[in-house]
Amino acid sequence: MRRCGLLGEKLSHSYSPQIHRYLGDYSYTLFEKEKDKVASFMQEKPFDAINVTIPYKKTVVPYMDTLSETARRLGSVNTVVKNPDSTLFGHNTDYYGFTYMLEKAGISPKGKKVLVLGSGGASVTACAVLRDKGAAEVVVISRSGPENYDNISRHYDGDILVNTTPVGMYPHPGTSPVKLEAFTRCSGVLDLIYNPDKTALLQEAERLGIPHANGLSMLVAQAKESAEYFGEKKLSDSLIDSVTVRLRREQKNIVLIGMPGCGKSTLGRQLAGKTGRPFVDADDVIRERAGISIPEIFEKVGEEGFRALETEVLATLGMQSGTVLATGGGCVTRAENYPLLHQNGTIVWLQRPIETLPTTGRPLSRQGSLDQMYAKRQPLYARFADIVTENRFETEDMTERVLTLYENSCD
């Protein structure tokens, strides 16, 4: 079996092992190396072929005996193949990956003014593709270059924005390099980040109705071309879409919302058991963090204090991937909770007839009419939800129903 893998500095959250598991019959090892260890690694060559990621795509270039035309043009290598005579060939599949991402998103740069945020290696690749695809103007916005964030207002006429910076990436989501509302002509947004699934930048694009895409398809597409070098055989382009969908289904959270007592925790545990995902009940985490019960939290700090603590907890839980998350019934009452849950999750609104909802141990449910509470929350649940389904535990297998709806939403 050919020995393949990924060379980088910090790789604990890499999706590459999962992707290559679906692409070829070779081992795939994470070679996490500090900067002072890269030289000896490249000289010893304990691999048949490797991918290279941040921050070593330029570092490895001097160790290559030959380069592809693409790698030479971009000045960076992300795919290395050891030849039978132990010489090294370097290629760059990011060009193919970004081209695929652009075309898959249906965003054409031809004749358009494109702003590329960031000036690193990913920026160089994106700029090369955009120019080759006929962009009328490509402007690189960096922190210290002549075109920067202090004078970006002179480029508010940009048609397409491409983010190649790590701003908004896990584990620091929720931030955005720019505010899209200022770009009144913007007709497309591409963010090379793929974790979280929807960065703050992409969530704003979604809210404004601007076509957008994250970097997952680029990641899979570049991996597919790398896999052709690893396995020494041509692969079908159809693999890119199938692997992307499969990975998205694995990585996105299933987030359950709904009225107190509608069955979120019960269904959540069943979904976790069915899929092998971890299950998290947000109320359990709140109780653990506060060290007291939820009724006691309400007595001590009131509803406002409880909601603030709930948002802190959801900010942490929303960053996770591949979990089943049951939320408290009132989490939708704070608008700031939506991007926290939406960034990496598909939100499922679980409905149940009001007259069947229990009230024991639920502070707000005991205080007044559930009909009045539902009337206030119903439009909020609708705003948060990607999927709406009625709880029918008595008449059908809800786990199968929700999983089918969830998987279809990931296509």
Phi, psi and chi 1 to 4 in degrees:
 res  aa     phi    psi   chi1   chi2   chi3   chi4
   1 MET       -  132.7 -179.6  177.2  -73.1      -
   2 ARG   -67.9  140.8  -74.7  173.0   64.7   79.7
   3 ARG   -94.6  109.3  -60.0  167.6  -59.7  160.1
   4 CYS  -122.7  175.8  -57.6      -      -      -
   5 GLY   170.2 -164.2      -      -      -      -
   6 LEU  -132.5  126.5  175.7   65.5      -      -
   7 LEU  -100.6  128.3  170.0   64.7      -      -
   8 GLY  -168.1  178.7      -      -      -      -
   9 GLU   -89.3  -45.3 -172.4  173.3   33.6      -
  10 LYS  -132.1  114.9  -61.9 -169.1 -176.4  -59.9
  11 LEU  -126.1    7.6  -56.9  175.0      -      -
  12 SER   -62.2  -25.5   59.6      -      -      -
  13 HIS  -108.1   18.8  -61.5  -71.9      -      -
  14 SER   -70.1  139.6  172.1      -      -      -
  15 TYR   -89.1   -6.3  -72.8    3.1      -      -
  16 SER   -58.4  -42.7  -68.4      -      -      -
  17 PRO   -57.9  -41.7  -27.1   37.1      -      -
  18 GLN   -64.0  -42.0  -63.8   99.5  -59.0      -
  19 ILE   -64.1  -48.1  -65.1  171.5      -      -
  20 HIS   -71.0  -20.3  -76.8  -84.8      -      -
  21 ARG   -61.0  -30.9 -173.5  171.0   69.7 -125.1
  22 TYR   -92.5   -7.2  -58.5  132.1      -      -
  23 LEU  -105.1  -26.1  -67.9  175.9      -      -
  24 GLY  -162.1  167.8      -      -      -      -
  25 ASP  -100.9   76.3 -175.6   21.8      -      -
  26 TYR  -152.4  156.6   43.3   78.6      -      -
  27 SER   -75.5  151.7   65.4      -      -      -
  28 TYR  -138.5  108.1 -161.7   86.4      -      -
  29 THR  -109.9  142.4  -56.2      -      -      -
  30 LEU   -87.4  116.0  -65.7  178.0      -      -
  31 PHE  -100.6   86.8  -61.8  107.9      -      -
  32 GLU   -86.9  112.8 -167.2  170.1  -87.9      -
  33 LYS  -128.2  138.2  -57.2  -68.0  179.7 -177.6
  34 GLU   -71.8  161.0  -63.2  -66.0  -26.6      -
  35 LYS   -56.0  -38.2  -69.6 -178.5  175.3   63.3
  36 ASP   -76.7   -2.7   60.9   -9.8      -      -
  37 LYS  -104.6   -8.2  -57.5  -65.2 -176.2 -176.6
  38 VAL   -66.7  -42.2  173.8      -      -      -
  39 ALA   -58.9  -48.7      -      -      -      -
  40 SER   -65.9  -35.7   59.6      -      -      -
  41 PHE   -62.7  -46.1  176.3   80.7      -      -
  42 MET   -69.9  -28.0  -66.5  -55.3  -61.9      -
  43 GLN   -77.7  -36.7  -70.6  162.3   -2.5      -
  44 GLU   -76.6  -31.6  -68.3  167.5    7.9      -
  45 LYS    55.4   57.4  -51.6  173.5 -171.8  176.8
  46 PRO   -82.5   50.4   33.0  -34.9      -      -
  47 PHE  -158.8  164.4   53.9   80.6      -      -
  48 ASP   -98.1  -31.5  -66.4  -55.3      -      -
  49 ALA  -164.2  147.1      -      -      -      -
  50 ILE  -143.1  156.2   54.3  169.6      -      -
  51 ASN   -91.5  157.5  -73.0  132.0      -      -
  52 VAL  -130.2  132.7 -176.8      -      -      -
  53 THR  -127.3 -175.4 -169.9      -      -      -
  54 ILE   -50.1  133.5  -63.6  171.1      -      -
  55 PRO  -109.6   32.8   37.0  -32.5      -      -
  56 TYR  -110.6   10.8  -58.5  137.2      -      -
  57 LYS   -65.6  -30.9  -67.5 -177.2 -177.1 -177.3
  58 LYS   -91.2  -29.5  -68.8 -175.0 -179.1  -64.7
  59 THR   -59.0  -38.1  -54.9      -      -      -
  60 VAL   -81.1  -12.5  -58.4      -      -      -
  61 VAL   -54.7  -45.2  171.5      -      -      -
  62 PRO   -62.3  -17.3  -23.7   35.0      -      -
  63 TYR   -87.5   -4.6  -61.2   95.1      -      -
  64 MET   -82.7  137.4  -60.9  -60.0  105.5      -
  65 ASP   -85.2  -32.6  -63.9  -74.6      -      -
  66 THR  -141.0  153.1   55.0      -      -      -
  67 LEU  -128.3  147.2  -67.7  170.5      -      -
  68 SER   -72.2  162.7   70.0      -      -      -
  69 GLU   -61.5  -37.8 -178.7   55.6   37.4      -
  70 THR   -64.3  -45.9  -57.2      -      -      -
  71 ALA   -63.4  -39.8      -      -      -      -
  72 ARG   -64.7  -42.3 -175.6  177.7  -66.3  107.4
  73 ARG   -64.8  -42.0  178.4 -174.7  176.7 -167.6
  74 LEU   -83.8  -19.4  -61.3  177.0      -      -
  75 GLY    72.5   22.2      -      -      -      -
  76 SER  -149.5  155.9   67.4      -      -      -
  77 VAL  -127.9  131.7  164.4      -      -      -
  78 ASN  -123.1    0.3   81.2  -29.6      -      -
  79 THR  -138.3  123.6  -59.0      -      -      -
  80 VAL  -122.5  131.5  178.3      -      -      -
  81 VAL  -121.6  130.1  177.0      -      -      -
  82 LYS   -88.9  119.8 -174.4  167.4   68.4  172.8
  83 ASN   -74.6  166.3  -63.4  -47.4      -      -
  84 PRO   -55.5  -28.3  -28.3   36.7      -      -
  85 ASP   -91.3   12.6   61.6   -1.2      -      -
  86 SER    73.2    4.6  -70.6      -      -      -
  87 THR   -74.3  159.0   57.9      -      -      -
  88 LEU  -112.4  133.5  -62.4 -179.5      -      -
  89 PHE  -110.0  130.8  165.3   75.1      -      -
  90 GLY  -113.0  135.8      -      -      -      -
  91 HIS  -135.9  165.8  179.8   47.5      -      -
  92 ASN  -128.9  113.1 -168.8  -55.0      -      -
  93 THR   -94.3   -1.4   65.0      -      -      -
  94 ASP   -64.8  -32.0  -73.4  -27.5      -      -
  95 TYR   -60.2  -47.6 -176.9   97.1      -      -
  96 TYR   -63.4  -40.9  172.6   79.4      -      -
  97 GLY   -62.9  -45.0      -      -      -      -
  98 PHE   -70.5  -35.8 -176.5   71.9      -      -
  99 THR   -59.3  -44.5  -60.1      -      -      -
 100 TYR   -64.0  -44.0 -175.5   88.9      -      -
 101 MET   -58.0  -45.1  174.8 -173.4  179.7      -
 102 LEU   -61.9  -47.1 -165.2   65.1      -      -
 103 GLU   -70.3  -38.7  -66.2  174.6   -8.2      -
 104 LYS   -64.0  -36.1 -176.6   67.2  178.5  176.4
 105 ALA   -74.1  -13.7      -      -      -      -
 106 GLY    70.2   26.5      -      -      -      -
 107 ILE  -107.7  110.3  -62.4  173.1      -      -
 108 SER   -98.3  128.0  172.8      -      -      -
 109 PRO   -86.5   -1.9   31.8  -33.5      -      -
 110 LYS   -59.1  123.5 -172.0  172.7 -176.5  177.7
 111 GLY    72.6    9.0      -      -      -      -
 112 LYS  -105.9  158.7  -56.0  -73.5 -177.9   62.6
 113 LYS   -92.0  121.7  178.4  175.8  179.9  176.0
 114 VAL  -116.6  130.8 -173.8      -      -      -
 115 LEU  -101.5  125.0  -54.8 -172.8      -      -
 116 VAL  -108.3  115.7  177.2      -      -      -
 117 LEU   -87.0  119.4  -51.4 -179.9      -      -
 118 GLY   108.0  153.3      -      -      -      -
 119 SER  -129.1   16.8   56.7      -      -      -
 120 GLY   -81.7 -163.2      -      -      -      -
 121 GLY   -61.1  -39.3      -      -      -      -
 122 ALA   -64.9  -34.1      -      -      -      -
 123 SER   -64.4  -43.3  172.4      -      -      -
 124 VAL   -59.1  -43.9  172.6      -      -      -
 125 THR   -63.4  -48.6  -59.3      -      -      -
 126 ALA   -59.8  -43.6      -      -      -      -
 127 CYS   -61.7  -40.6  -70.8      -      -      -
 128 ALA   -62.8  -45.1      -      -      -      -
 129 VAL   -64.5  -45.1  173.3      -      -      -
 130 LEU   -61.9  -41.2  -68.1  163.2      -      -
 131 ARG   -68.3  -40.1  -68.1 -172.5  178.8  108.0
 132 ASP   -65.4  -26.3  -70.7  -11.6      -      -
 133 LYS   -91.0    8.8  -68.8  -66.4 -178.3 -180.0
 134 GLY    91.9   18.2      -      -      -      -
 135 ALA   -58.1  136.1      -      -      -      -
 136 ALA   -69.7  -35.6      -      -      -      -
 137 GLU  -152.3  133.7 -176.7 -179.1    4.5      -
 138 VAL  -120.6  118.3  178.2      -      -      -
 139 VAL  -114.1  122.7 -179.7      -      -      -
 140 VAL   -91.9  121.8  175.5      -      -      -
 141 ILE  -102.6  120.8  -52.8  -65.0      -      -
 142 SER  -130.1  175.1   62.4      -      -      -
 143 ARG   -71.0  -33.3  -73.8  176.2  -64.8 -178.9
 144 SER  -127.2    3.3   55.8      -      -      -
 145 GLY   -78.6  178.9      -      -      -      -
 146 PRO   -62.8  -32.1   20.6  -32.5      -      -
 147 GLU  -105.8  107.7  -51.1  -60.0  -29.1      -
 148 ASN  -134.6 -177.3   53.9   64.5      -      -
 149 TYR   -72.6  -16.6  -64.6   97.1      -      -
 150 ASP   -77.0  -31.1  -68.3  -30.3      -      -
 151 ASN  -114.2   19.2   60.8   33.4      -      -
 152 ILE   -63.6  -18.4 -164.4  172.5      -      -
 153 SER   -59.0  -25.3   59.5      -      -      -
 154 ARG   -75.4   -2.1   61.2 -167.1 -174.4 -168.7
 155 HIS  -119.3   23.0  -61.2  -64.4      -      -
 156 TYR   -66.7   -6.9  -78.2  164.7      -      -
 157 ASP   -90.0   11.5   61.1  -17.4      -      -
 158 GLY   -62.8  140.3      -      -      -      -
 159 ASP   -88.1  -35.3  -61.7  -63.5      -      -
 160 ILE  -134.3  139.2  -62.3  171.1      -      -
 161 LEU  -116.1  134.8  -90.9   68.5      -      -
 162 VAL  -125.2  118.4  179.6      -      -      -
 163 ASN   -95.0  116.4  179.6   39.8      -      -
 164 THR  -111.2    7.2   70.2      -      -      -
 165 THR   -88.2  166.4   77.7      -      -      -
 166 PRO   -86.7    7.8   30.6  -34.7      -      -
 167 VAL   -65.3  121.7  177.0      -      -      -
 168 GLY    97.7   -0.4      -      -      -      -
 169 MET   -84.7  149.8 -176.0  169.5   68.6      -
 170 TYR   -54.8  136.9  178.7   92.1      -      -
 171 PRO   -97.2   26.8   35.6  -34.5      -      -
 172 HIS  -127.1   60.6  -56.4  -67.4      -      -
 173 PRO   -76.1  175.8   32.7  -36.8      -      -
 174 GLY    93.2   -7.6      -      -      -      -
 175 THR  -108.8  157.5   56.5      -      -      -
 176 SER  -138.2  142.1  178.7      -      -      -
 177 PRO   -68.8  -26.5   23.2  -31.6      -      -
 178 VAL  -146.2  167.1  -65.0      -      -      -
 179 LYS  -103.8  119.6  -66.6  -64.7 -177.2 -176.3
 180 LEU   -68.7  -25.6  -73.6  179.1      -      -
 181 GLU   -57.4  -26.3  -71.5  180.0  -20.5      -
 182 ALA   -73.8  -20.7      -      -      -      -
 183 PHE   -94.6   84.3  -61.6   87.7      -      -
 184 THR   -69.5  -17.6   55.2      -      -      -
 185 ARG  -100.9    3.1  -73.3  178.7   45.7  179.4
 186 CYS   -63.7  126.7 -176.0      -      -      -
 187 SER  -123.7    8.1   59.6      -      -      -
 188 GLY  -170.8  139.6      -      -      -      -
 189 VAL  -133.5  126.5  178.6      -      -      -
 190 LEU  -120.5  129.6  -60.7  169.7      -      -
 191 ASP  -122.7  118.6 -164.3  -29.0      -      -
 192 LEU   -69.4  -12.7  -90.2   57.6      -      -
 193 ILE   -68.8  141.3  -66.6  169.7      -      -
 194 TYR  -124.6   -2.7   52.5   85.2      -      -
 195 ASN  -138.8  104.1 -174.0    8.4      -      -
 196 PRO   -77.2  166.5   29.2  -36.4      -      -
 197 ASP   -62.0  -39.9 -178.1   69.1      -      -
 198 LYS  -125.5  104.8  -75.2 -169.9 -178.2  -66.9
 199 THR   -68.3  170.4   59.2      -      -      -
 200 ALA   -58.5  -36.9      -      -      -      -
 201 LEU   -62.2  -45.7  179.8   66.9      -      -
 202 LEU   -71.5  -32.1  -67.1 -175.4      -      -
 203 GLN   -66.9  -35.2  -70.3 -160.4   52.4      -
 204 GLU   -68.1  -41.1 -173.3 -178.1    6.0      -
 205 ALA   -59.9  -42.4      -      -      -      -
 206 GLU   -60.7  -45.0 -176.9  178.9   57.5      -
 207 ARG   -63.7  -34.8  179.7  172.2   58.9   81.6
 208 LEU   -87.0   -3.3  -63.9  173.4      -      -
 209 GLY    75.2   27.0      -      -      -      -
 210 ILE   -94.5  129.0  -59.3  171.7      -      -
 211 PRO   -54.4  139.1  -26.9   36.1      -      -
 212 HIS  -155.0  163.5   57.1  -82.2      -      -
 213 ALA  -157.6  148.4      -      -      -      -
 214 ASN   -94.9 -176.5   72.2    7.6      -      -
 215 GLY   -89.7    9.2      -      -      -      -
 216 LEU   -65.3  -41.7 -173.4   60.0      -      -
 217 SER   -65.5  -34.4   63.9      -      -      -
 218 MET   -64.8  -43.2  176.0 -179.6  174.2      -
 219 LEU   -59.8  -45.8  179.0   71.7      -      -
 220 VAL   -70.4  -39.8  176.8      -      -      -
 221 ALA   -64.6  -43.6      -      -      -      -
 222 GLN   -67.4  -33.5   66.4   79.7   25.6      -
 223 ALA   -66.5  -37.8      -      -      -      -
 224 LYS   -61.9  -44.6  176.0  -99.5 -177.1 -174.9
 225 GLU   -67.0  -37.7 -168.8 -176.7   28.9      -
 226 SER   -60.6  -42.2  -69.1      -      -      -
 227 ALA   -61.4  -28.9      -      -      -      -
 228 GLU   -66.1  -35.2  -67.7  177.5  -25.8      -
 229 TYR   -74.3  -39.3  -75.5   89.8      -      -
 230 PHE   -64.3  -47.9  -66.2  174.0      -      -
 231 GLY   -91.2   -4.7      -      -      -      -
 232 GLU    56.6   43.0  -59.4  177.6  -42.6      -
 233 LYS  -156.9  152.1   63.3  179.8 -179.8 -179.5
 234 LYS   -74.3  139.2 -172.9   70.6  176.6  174.4
 235 LEU  -116.9  151.2  -60.4  174.7      -      -
 236 SER   -71.3  139.3  170.0      -      -      -
 237 ASP   -62.7  -22.3  -74.9  -10.7      -      -
 238 SER   -62.5  -22.5   64.5      -      -      -
 239 LEU   -61.9  -31.3  -90.4  173.2      -      -
 240 ILE   -60.6  -50.5  -59.0  171.8      -      -
 241 ASP   -65.0  -43.5  -74.3  -10.5      -      -
 242 SER   -65.8  -40.4   63.5      -      -      -
 243 VAL   -70.8  -38.1  172.0      -      -      -
 244 THR   -60.3  -46.7  -60.2      -      -      -
 245 VAL   -63.8  -42.7  168.3      -      -      -
 246 ARG   -62.4  -43.2 -166.6  165.3 -176.2  174.6
 247 LEU   -67.3  -41.1 -165.7   63.8      -      -
 248 ARG   -62.1  -40.7 -172.1  178.9  -67.2  121.5
 249 ARG   -63.0  -36.0  -72.3  175.6  176.3  175.6
 250 GLU   -73.8  -36.6  -69.6  175.2   -2.7      -
 251 GLN   -92.3  -28.0  -64.6  -60.3  -35.5      -
 252 LYS   -72.9  148.1  -69.7 -166.8   74.7  172.9
 253 ASN   -81.4  149.5  -61.2  -37.0      -      -
 254 ILE  -101.3  111.2  -58.3  174.3      -      -
 255 VAL  -107.3  123.5 -179.1      -      -      -
 256 LEU  -102.7  125.4  -56.9  174.0      -      -
 257 ILE  -123.6  163.8   62.8  171.3      -      -
 258 GLY   151.5  173.4      -      -      -      -
 259 MET   -60.9  151.8  -73.8  -73.8  -76.5      -
 260 PRO   -55.6  130.6  -23.1   33.2      -      -
 261 GLY    86.1    8.2      -      -      -      -
 262 CYS   -81.0   -6.7   70.0      -      -      -
 263 GLY   106.8   18.3      -      -      -      -
 264 LYS   -62.6  -46.2  -60.4 -176.0  -64.7  -69.3
 265 SER   -67.3  -41.8  -64.2      -      -      -
 266 THR   -62.0  -49.7  -61.1      -      -      -
 267 LEU   -65.8  -38.1  176.6   60.1      -      -
 268 GLY   -59.9  -43.5      -      -      -      -
 269 ARG   -66.0  -37.8  -69.7 -171.9  179.6   91.4
 270 GLN   -67.0  -41.0  -68.5  176.2   -6.2      -
 271 LEU   -63.3  -41.9  -74.3  167.2      -      -
 272 ALA   -63.3  -42.6      -      -      -      -
 273 GLY   -64.6  -36.6      -      -      -      -
 274 LYS   -70.7  -36.7 -177.1   84.7  170.9  179.1
 275 THR  -102.2  -13.2   61.4      -      -      -
 276 GLY    79.0   11.2      -      -      -      -
 277 ARG   -81.5  155.4  -68.3  166.7  174.3 -111.2
 278 PRO   -71.0  147.2   22.2  -30.7      -      -
 279 PHE  -110.6  135.3  169.6   71.0      -      -
 280 VAL  -131.0  128.5 -178.4      -      -      -
 281 ASP  -102.3  115.7 -171.8  -43.4      -      -
 282 ALA   -57.8  -36.9      -      -      -      -
 283 ASP   -64.6  -35.3  -78.5   -9.3      -      -
 284 ASP   -64.5  -40.5  -73.2  -14.2      -      -
 285 VAL   -67.4  -38.1  178.7      -      -      -
 286 ILE   -63.0  -45.8  -68.2  169.2      -      -
 287 ARG   -60.6  -42.6  -79.0 -171.0  -74.0  -93.6
 288 GLU   -65.0  -41.7 -177.3  177.9  -17.5      -
 289 ARG   -68.6  -38.1 -174.5  169.7  -65.3 -170.7
 290 ALA   -80.9  -25.8      -      -      -      -
 291 GLY    78.3    8.7      -      -      -      -
 292 ILE  -141.9  168.8   53.9  177.8      -      -
 293 SER   -72.9  164.2   69.0      -      -      -
 294 ILE   -64.8  -43.0  -72.7  179.1      -      -
 295 PRO   -57.3  -36.9  -28.0   36.7      -      -
 296 GLU   -68.9  -34.5  -70.8  171.4  -36.6      -
 297 ILE   -63.1  -43.7  -63.2  172.8      -      -
 298 PHE   -61.8  -41.2  -89.1   81.5      -      -
 299 GLU   -65.8  -35.9  -72.2 -179.6   14.6      -
 300 LYS   -80.6  -46.1 -173.1  174.7 -178.8  179.7
 301 VAL  -122.8   -0.6  -62.3      -      -      -
 302 GLY    77.0  177.2      -      -      -      -
 303 GLU   -64.2  -38.9 -177.4  178.5    1.3      -
 304 GLU   -62.3  -42.0 -170.6   61.5   29.9      -
 305 GLY   -65.5  -39.4      -      -      -      -
 306 PHE   -63.0  -44.7  172.4   81.4      -      -
 307 ARG   -63.4  -35.9  -64.4  -65.1  172.4 -148.4
 308 ALA   -64.5  -42.1      -      -      -      -
 309 LEU   -66.3  -39.1  177.6   56.8      -      -
 310 GLU   -60.8  -42.3 -178.5  177.5   51.0      -
 311 THR   -64.4  -39.8  -64.7      -      -      -
 312 GLU   -58.8  -43.4  -70.5  179.0   17.7      -
 313 VAL   -67.1  -43.9  167.2      -      -      -
 314 LEU   -66.5  -29.7  -66.2 -179.7      -      -
 315 ALA   -62.6  -35.0      -      -      -      -
 316 THR   -78.1  -47.5  -60.5      -      -      -
 317 LEU   -67.8  -33.2  -61.7 -179.6      -      -
 318 GLY   -67.3  -19.2      -      -      -      -
 319 MET   -79.6  -17.2  -73.7 -166.4  -67.1      -
 320 GLN   -69.4  165.1  -63.5  179.2   -0.1      -
 321 SER  -128.0  146.3  -62.4      -      -      -
 322 GLY    69.4   27.9      -      -      -      -
 323 THR  -110.8  165.0   66.1      -      -      -
 324 VAL  -107.3  122.6  178.8      -      -      -
 325 LEU  -121.7  120.0  171.2   60.8      -      -
 326 ALA   -97.8  126.4      -      -      -      -
 327 THR  -102.0  166.0   63.8      -      -      -
 328 GLY   -72.2  153.6      -      -      -      -
 329 GLY   -61.3  -25.5      -      -      -      -
 330 GLY  -101.6    9.9      -      -      -      -
 331 CYS   -62.1  -25.4   75.3      -      -      -
 332 VAL   -73.2   -9.4  -64.1      -      -      -
 333 THR   -75.9   -9.7   60.7      -      -      -
 334 ARG  -114.8  116.9  -63.8 -169.7   80.1  171.4
 335 ALA   -60.3  -30.3      -      -      -      -
 336 GLU   -67.0  -14.4   55.7  -95.8   48.9      -
 337 ASN   -76.5  -23.4  -68.4  -21.2      -      -
 338 TYR   -61.0  -53.5  174.7   71.4      -      -
 339 PRO   -63.3  -27.9   19.1  -30.5      -      -
 340 LEU   -65.1  -41.1  -58.2  177.5      -      -
 341 LEU   -83.5  -31.3  -62.4  173.3      -      -
 342 HIS   -78.5  -26.5 -173.7   55.7      -      -
 343 GLN   -58.9  -34.5   63.7 -178.1  -24.0      -
 344 ASN  -131.9   13.6 -108.5   -8.4      -      -
 345 GLY  -133.5  154.8      -      -      -      -
 346 THR   -99.4  121.5  -64.8      -      -      -
 347 ILE   -96.7  121.7  -56.0  176.0      -      -
 348 VAL  -109.4  119.8 -179.3      -      -      -
 349 TRP   -90.3  112.0  175.8   14.4      -      -
 350 LEU   -94.9  116.3 -172.9   62.3      -      -
 351 GLN  -101.0  151.6  -61.0  178.8  -31.0      -
 352 ARG  -155.5  142.8 -170.9  175.2 -179.7 -176.7
 353 PRO   -53.7  135.1  -26.9   35.8      -      -
 354 ILE   -56.6  -40.1  -61.2  -61.1      -      -
 355 GLU   -66.1  -14.2   62.7  -87.3   13.3      -
 356 THR   -97.6   -1.8   66.2      -      -      -
 357 LEU   -78.2  129.8  -62.2  177.4      -      -
 358 PRO   -76.2  155.8   30.0  -35.4      -      -
 359 THR  -121.6  -10.2   59.4      -      -      -
 360 THR   -62.0  129.5  -57.1      -      -      -
 361 GLY    75.2   11.2      -      -      -      -
 362 ARG  -117.8  102.6  -55.3  177.4 -171.4  -83.9
 363 PRO   -53.6  -49.2  -24.9   33.8      -      -
 364 LEU   -75.7  -32.0  -65.3 -177.4      -      -
 365 SER   -65.3  -28.0  -62.7      -      -      -
 366 ARG   -81.3  -18.2  -66.3 -167.9  -41.7 -123.6
 367 GLN   -82.7  -21.6  -69.2  178.0   11.4      -
 368 GLY  -166.5 -161.1      -      -      -      -
 369 SER   -73.0  126.9  166.7      -      -      -
 370 LEU   -66.3  -30.1  -76.2  177.1      -      -
 371 ASP   -62.1  -42.2  -71.1  -39.0      -      -
 372 GLN   -66.9  -41.4  -67.4  176.3   -9.1      -
 373 MET   -61.5  -44.2  177.7 -171.3  -71.8      -
 374 TYR   -66.4  -38.7 -179.0   73.8      -      -
 375 ALA   -59.7  -36.3      -      -      -      -
 376 LYS   -76.3  -36.2  -69.7  176.3   62.2  176.1
 377 ARG   -89.4  -22.5  -68.2 -176.9  179.8  178.4
 378 GLN   -53.4  -47.6 -173.4  -86.9  -20.6      -
 379 PRO   -67.3  -24.8   20.1  -30.5      -      -
 380 LEU   -74.4  -43.2  -57.0  177.6      -      -
 381 TYR   -58.4  -43.1  -70.5  132.2      -      -
 382 ALA   -62.4  -37.6      -      -      -      -
 383 ARG   -68.6  -38.5  177.6 -179.6  175.9  -86.1
 384 PHE   -73.9  -32.4  -87.6   51.9      -      -
 385 ALA   -76.1  136.9      -      -      -      -
 386 ASP   -93.3  -30.2  -61.0  -56.8      -      -
 387 ILE  -133.7  138.5  -66.6  169.3      -      -
 388 VAL  -123.1  128.3 -179.5      -      -      -
 389 THR  -149.0  147.5 -174.2      -      -      -
 390 GLU   -87.2  140.2 -172.4  176.1  -11.1      -
 391 ASN   -73.7  113.3  179.2  -15.6      -      -
 392 ARG  -127.6   54.2  -63.1  175.5  178.1  172.4
 393 PHE   -56.6  -32.5  -78.5  116.4      -      -
 394 GLU   -76.5  -22.3  -62.7   82.7    3.6      -
 395 THR  -116.4  -14.0   59.5      -      -      -
 396 GLU  -158.6  165.7   61.5  179.5  -86.5      -
 397 ASP   -77.9  100.9 -173.8  -18.8      -      -
 398 MET   -67.6  -30.5  -75.0  -60.1  -61.6      -
 399 THR   -63.3  -44.7   58.1      -      -      -
 400 GLU   -64.5  -40.0  -71.4  -66.9  -17.0      -
 401 ARG   -63.1  -49.0  177.0  176.5  175.2   78.9
 402 VAL   -69.1  -39.8  170.1      -      -      -
 403 LEU   -63.1  -39.2  -80.4  175.8      -      -
 404 THR   -63.6  -45.4  -62.0      -      -      -
 405 LEU   -62.3  -41.6  -67.4  169.3      -      -
 406 TYR   -64.1  -47.5  166.1   73.8      -      -
 407 GLU   -63.9  -38.4  -69.9  175.7   -3.5      -
 408 ASN   -64.9  -34.2  -70.5  -19.2      -      -
 409 SER   -69.8  -18.9   75.4      -      -      -
 410 CYS   -88.6   -9.3  -67.5      -      -      -
 411 ASP   -67.9      -  -70.0  -10.0      -      -
